[in-house]
Amino acid sequence: MPRPTRRSTRRANVNVTEVTYLPDILKKLEELTKYEVHIGASGDAETAMIAAIHEFGSLAAGIPARPFISGGKRKAQAAISRLVKAGVNEIILKNETAHGLLDKVGQTGLQKMLQNFDKIRQPSLNPIYARRKGSNKILVGQEEKLRDSLTFVVVRKR
């Protein structure tokens, strides 16, 4: 007998009273669904290549994956979920705009990604490579450039 599928839903509890106008609420929430937040690295081709190699690794170069973007995304999900639940209510109460909420989501996600980036030190460097490089630090030289390239942008959905 097949097992029942578990489903998880997240809801923002919105109280609709005589004072709130439902078509206005729907219009505001529709505006929120037209945009999305992209968080990641941006910059020139060299920065994109360095970010991709550290995120996914490189078999040819023998570099293991050190995922700072996907790890930051995982760590930001709970905080962003709480922020969106509260933000939807604020949009309904006219204390917040859709773009304001999306900017807050971007800032929160970027902050978590930067925290994750600063903590990445595993897997450690190959001892032979570390000796040749003169340091055990993973991103000597490119760390500041790569960290500064992390950003977010609010874009219209296609």
QUIKAZI-V135588 format. One record per pair of residues at least 12 apart in sequence whose C-alpha atoms are under 7 Angstrom apart, sorted by the first residue. I is the first residue (numbers start at 0). GAP is how many residues later the second one is. Records with the same first field share a line. If there is no record, write none. Layout:
I->GAP ; GAP
This chain:
11->73 ; 76
13->75
24->67
30->67
31->66
33->122 ; 123
34->119 ; 120 ; 121 ; 122
35->118 ; 119 ; 120 ; 121
36->65 ; 69 ; 115 ; 116 ; 117 ; 118
37->114 ; 115 ; 116
38->67 ; 71 ; 112 ; 113 ; 114
39->29 ; 110 ; 111 ; 112
40->108 ; 109 ; 110
41->107 ; 108 ; 109
42->106
46->99
50->95
53->12 ; 13
54->12 ; 13 ; 14
65->56
67->45 ; 48 ; 49
68->44
70->45
71->40 ; 41 ; 44
72->36 ; 40
74->37
75->33 ; 36
79->25 ; 28
86->14
101->52
105->46
109->41 ; 42
120->17
124->13
